[in-house]
Amino acid sequence: MARSTHIRHVGVALLAAMALVLGACGASGGDEKGSDKEGSTTTAAGSSTGNEWGTLPSPCGKGSFKVAEGEGGTGTDKLYIGVPNDRGAAIRPGLNKELWDASVAFTDWCNEQGGIGGLQIEPVDLDGKLFEVEAAMAKACHSVFGFVGGAFTQDDLSFTGKEGSDFHKCGLIDVPAFAVSVQKSLSNGQVQPIPNPPNKKSEQWIMDFKKLYPEQSAKNVVVYGELPSLKVVKLQYDAAVQAVGGIQQLEALSYPVAGMADWTPLAQKVIDSGAGSLYWIGEPGNAANLMSKLKEQGWKGVALNETNVYDAVFFSQGPAAVDGSVIRLGFHPFEEADKWPAIKQYQDNLKKYVPDGKEAALGLQSTSAWLLFATAAKDCGDQNKGVISRDCVLDRAAEQKDWTAGGTHVPTDPGGDEPPECGMLMVVKGDGFERLWPEIGGEDDDQDGFHCPPDSIATVTAELPAKGAIDPDRKR
């Protein structure tokens, strides 16, 4: 029983850490610029179907592409692509299910057009079940070309150091939906469609919060879960606040990451601190618990939250408890899907190909990863006489500039090492979320409803708890 309880506590802590990865997600209705080859109608062996994903010409179509010798995994008759996830986790069934659902929906859509240069995509379920990542890696090493659109909650465990299960030793590549650990975030062998390095942080959302709430933001307190990975998020926030300036950071408050039986004492500490605003680091359900107690005790401040709080779970204590809470986003919200074709297409695809699929922000990130991979793979086939290789895919993916996945998220630089500058703020009103800033077409709308202040990336100077898992023998 003691071991079971320990595993559950560890698991809950890991889930809280994973919840923060959504801060990387973005969205934009801007045009895809990408590499010079994007959208090309002259190809060596592949052809475009004329379909689009938002503003991005479809990278899928018929042709005679082939996988580089020795890199196919199960075979070279198809593109066997692993999708890391933890949906079989006993303590949280369905964890990261949206990654698998989005992957199935995208690959079915692409395969209907002929695949990538005629190569059908076969998604391979790499269910790490939270605590069985090494087994999933052992399966991946002999069966897949690479990883796309997924992520393990404990992604640092993919670097086992063992032959037959280590990411680097197996020569795998990854275009992940997101990265959780410092080891994974700063590793090589991967290209993230929406970079979220632990040593840097966007300032845009804090600038806008300060502008909109000058009195409340003057004194701010961070409330974070007691876990090393969550402390990294705190370090990022601290750096961004210091760069923006004009905000007094009060002594941070922490809580047991597994939650509290009674959130009243923590709420009282927030009130006693004199804070007019708080920045929450943790799961949306726990955020709702704290906000409920704060409202009960008459706190009039404003809570600023990461993107992971953009979730129906945030309303678990009722709409009144969280009314007025502010949330940062880097993608167009589902509430505005009628304005942004790429968001609507994600929803329609999911309904068509995975009727019981889970619609979620992480699904958008997974879809962006798939579009980036498919675009890069098509470029490789077009340029290399129909051959798709791992190194080429990484190189072509890293060459993309102003990547928005057809208007799915803010412009990013997948090959760079900085998070996107653009973003927006949402606010809770009634029983839902709505746009707070910028107003579409109004002040600070720099691109399709997003504020993009230049030179607004802060660098974390504090020491991080780990280093990137770098293979010095890899080119990228």
N, C-alpha and C positions, 0 to 999 in steps of 0.2 A: 504493500500500500504506500509506503514511504517513497519508493522509487517512482510509482505512478504519479504521486502528488508532485514530486520534483520535476518530472517530465512535463506535466501540465503547466507548472509555473514557468519553466523555461520556454515552453511553447507560446504561452500568452505573451511573454516578453518579446519573443521574436516577432510575433504578429504585430505588436505595437511598433516595433522598429520598421517592419515592412510597410506599415501604413503611411509612413512619411515619404516614401519614394514618389508619391504622386506629385510632390512639389516640382518634379521635373516636367510634368505634362504641359503641352502647349497647344495653341490653335490659331489659325489665321485663314482668311479668305483670299490671301494674296496669290499671285501667279507663281507657278514653279519656274525657277530659273535654272538651277542645277547645272550639270555639266553641258558642254556643247553638244553632246550626243543625245541628250534627253529629247524625246519626241521625234527623233529622226525617222524619216520615212524610207531611207536607203539603208538596208541592212545586209549583212553577209549571208545570214541564213534564217533570220527571224523576221516576222512581219507583225505590224500592229493591226488590231482588229477595228480600230476606230473608236472603241469604247474609251471612256474617261473615268477618272476618279476625281470628282470636283474639277479642278483646273489642270490636273495632271493627265496627259495622254496615257492610256493603258500600256504598261510594259509587257503585257501578256499577248500571246498570239501563236500562230503556227510557225513551223520552221523545222530545222534539222540540227539543232544544237546537241552537244554531247558534254558529259562531265569529264573533266581531266582524269587521266588514268591514275588509279590508286586513291582517288578522293571521293568515290561515290558512296562508301559505306556499304550498305546492303547490295547495291548494284548501280550500274550507270544507265539503266533503262528509264529511270525516273530521277527526280531530285528528291532524295530522302532528307527531310529537314526536321531536326529535333525541336520540340517546343517545351522548354523547361517550365514546370509549374508544380504546385503542391496541392492539387485538388483532392488528392486521396488522404490528406492529413486527418488522422483520427480525431484530434482535438478541435479541428475546424474544417469539417467536410466542405469541399467546394472552394478551398482557398486558391485564389488566382484562377478560378474557373473561367473568368472572362478572357484570360489570355488564350486558353485553348479554344473557346468559342469563337473569338475573333479570328484565330488562325484557321479554323475550319471554314468559316464563312469566306475569308479572303481566298484561300486555296481553291475552294469550290468555284468561286467567281472566276478566278484566273484559269483554272483547268477547263472551264466551259469555253473559253476563248482559244484553247489550244495549249495552255501551259505557258512556260517561258521558252520561246523559240522551239515549240513543239515538245518540250520536256514537261510531262505532267509532274505536279508537285505532290509528294506523299508526306503529309505531316506525321511525325512520329511522337507519340505521347511519352514525354520524359517526366513522369510524376515522381518528384522527390519526396512526397509525403512528409515534408518538413524535416524528418530525421533520417531519410534514406537517400540522400543526395549522391553518395558514393556509388550506390547500386545503379542509380539512374545514369551516372557518368560512365560506369562500366558498360552499360547498354549502348550509350551514345557512341563510345569510342569505336565500335566495330560496325555501327549501323547507319550513321548519318554523315552527310556532307558538311553540315554545320548546324548552328542554332539560329533560329529567327523568331522574333515576336514573343518570346517567353522570358521567364526569370525564376530562379529559385529564391525563396526567402532567405535561406542561408547560402547565398551564392559564393561566399568565400570557401565553402566546402567543395567547390568544383575543382579547386587546386589541391588535389590529394597528395601530390608528390610521388604517386605510384604509377608505374607502367600499366597501361590498360584502363586507367580511370582518371588520370590527370588531364585537365583541359589542354594545357600546353604540350605535354608529352604525346597526346593523341593528335596534335596538329589541327585541332578544331578551330573554327572561327565562330563569331557571334555577332548578330545584329539584334541586340536585346530590346525588349520593351522598356526596361529600366535596369539599373544596378542598385543594389542595397549597400553592400559593404564597401569600405575604403579599398580593400584588396581588389575587388572586382571593378569598382568605379575607375580606378587608376591603373588598371591592367592593360596589356596590349593583346592583340589577337581579336579585337572587337571594334565596332564602330556603333556608337549610340545615335539614333536619330534625333534624340532630344538630350544633349549632354547635360549632366547634372553632377559635375565634379565636387567632391567634398571640400575642396580648398578654395572655392569661390561661390559667390552668391549674388543674385540680382538685387539691385537697390530699388527698382521701379515701384514695386508694390508698397514699400515702406515710405517712399517719397509721396505717393498718392494718399496713403493712409494719413500721413502727417498733414497733408494739405487739406484733406476733408474733415479731419478731426483734430484741429490744432490744440484745443484745450485737453482733450482726453489723452492724446498721444504724448503730451509733455512729460508725463511720468508713466513709465511702462515697466511691467514686471513679466518675466518669462516664467512659465509654468511648464516643467518638463518631466518626463518619466525617467526613473533612475536606471539607465542602461547606456553603455558606452556609445552605441550607435545614435541614440537620441541626443547625447551630449555633443556629437558632431554637428547635428542640426542646430543646436544652441550656439555653437562656435560660429557657424555660418551666419546666423541671425545677428549675433553680437558684432561681427565684422561689418555687416551691412548697415546696422544702426549707427555705428561709429562713423562710417563713411558718409551717411546722410547728414548726421549732426542734428543738434537741437532737440534731442530726445534724452531725457534722464533715465538711464537704466537702473532700476532698483535691484536690490539683492534678489537673485533668482530663487524660485521655490520649486522643490521637487516632490514627487509622489511615487509610491510603489507602482511600477509599470503594469503589474497585474490588476491594479485598481484598488479602491478603498471601500470598506464596508460603509463608511460614513464620510461624505465629502465636506461636511460642515466645517470642521477645523481648518481645512485648506482654504475654503472660501473666506473664512474669517481672517486668515493670514493675508490674503489678497487685499481685503478691505483695510486691515490695519497698516498695510504698507503705504497706503495713500495713493495707490496706482489708479490712474484714470483709464488705463487700458492694459490688456494682458495679451501675450503671445503664447498660444497653446501649442505644445508639442506632444502628440499622442493620438490615440484612436478617437474617432468621432463620438462613440458611445460614452466614453469617459469624459469627453469635453462637455457633452450634454449634462452629465451628472453634476459636474462642477458649476456649470452655468445656472442650472436649476437652483442650487443652493445659494449662489450669489444673488440671483433675483429674489429669492425668499428673504434674504437679509438686506435687501434694499440697495444693492450696488448699482450705480448708474453708469458704470464705465462701458467700454466697448471691447469685445474680444476680436483679435486678429488671428486668422487661422490659415494653415497650409491647405493645399488643394485636396488632401485626403478627407477633409471635413465636408467636402461637397458630396454628401452621401445622405440617403434617407434615414440612416441610423442616427444622424444628428438630431432628428426630431423625436427620439425615443422618450424624452421627458415632456413632450408636448411642444407645440410651436411657440408658446409664450416664453418658455425657458430660454430659448436661443434667439428670440426676435432681436434683430439689429446686429447680429454677429456678422463680421466681415470675413470674406474668404478670397484668397488669391487664386486666379486661374491663368493658364497659358493656352487654353483651347477654347473654342467657341462652345458655350454651354448648350446642353441638350434643349433647354428652353427656347433657344434661338435657331433650332435646326431648320426651320423654314427659310432662314436667311442665308444659310451656308450649305451648299450642295454636298460637300464632303461629309459633313456630319449626318445629313439625311441619308446619304448613301450607306454609311456605316449601319444606321438603324435599319434601313430596308434590307441590306444584305443579311444582317443577322436574323431578321424575321423570315427571310426566304430560305436560307441554308441551315440555320440552327434555330428552329422555332421556339425551343425552350432555352435559348441562349441568354446569358446575362449581359445586359447593356450597362456599361460602366466606363469611367474615364480611362481605366487601364486597358480596356478594349481598344480605345482610340490610339493609345501608345503602341499597342501590339500591331494595329493596322498600319501605323506609320512605319514601323520596323519592316513589315512585309513589303510595303510599297518601295521602301528604300532598297531592300534586298533585290526585289524583282527588277527595279530600274537598273541597279548595278550589274546584275546577272545578264540582263539583256545587252547592256553596253559591252560587257565582256565577250559575249557571243558574237556581237556585231564586229568587234575589233580584232578578235582572235580566231578568225576562221571557224566560228561556231563552237569553240571550246570554252567551257566555264570552269575556272579554277578558283580555289579558295583565296589565294593571294590577290588575284585580279578583282574578285568581288569586294574585298576589303578596300583595295585601292580606289575602285570606281565609286564605292559608297562614300569614302572620305572626300572625294572630289566635289560632292554636291554642295552647293552654296544656296543660302536662302531657302532651305528645305522646309516645306510646309505640308508635305504629303497631300498635295492638291487642295490645300485650304483646310486641313484638319487641325493645324496648330500654328503657333507663332513661327516666324522664320528662324531657322537654326543653322549651325555650321557643324554637321556631323563629324567632320574631320578635325575640328578644333578642340580646344580644351576649356571653353567658356560656356556657361549657361546662356540662354537667350536673354536679351535685354527687354523684350516686349512682354506685356501682360495686361491683365485687367483685374478689377475687383468686383465681386458679387456680394450681395447682402441678403440676409434672411428677412423676408417680409411675409407675414401670415404663415401659411403652411408650405412655403416654397422658397426658391432662390430667384433673385432677379438681378439684372445688371445694375451696378452702382456707378462705376467709372472705368473708362470714359464713356460718355454718351456717344452713340454711333453718329459720326459726322460732326461731332461737337469738339469742344476744346480738348486737347490732348489725344484726340483720335489720330494717331500717326499712320496707322495702317489697318484698315478693316476692323475698326472697333478696339484696337489695342494701343496702349501708350508705350512708346519706344524711346525713352530718353537716352541720348548717346552717352558713352563713357560711364555707364551705370552698373559696372560689375565690381563688387568688392572682393578683395583677396583676404583669405583667412591666414593670419600670421601665427596663430596659436598652433601648438604641436598637435597633430592628429594621432589617434591611438594606433594606427597601423600604416603600412605602406602598400602601394600597388603591387600586385603579383605580376612582375615583369619577366618575360622570357627574353633574354638578351640575344638569342639566336633568331628571333622573328624580325622581319623587316618592319612590320607595323604592329 
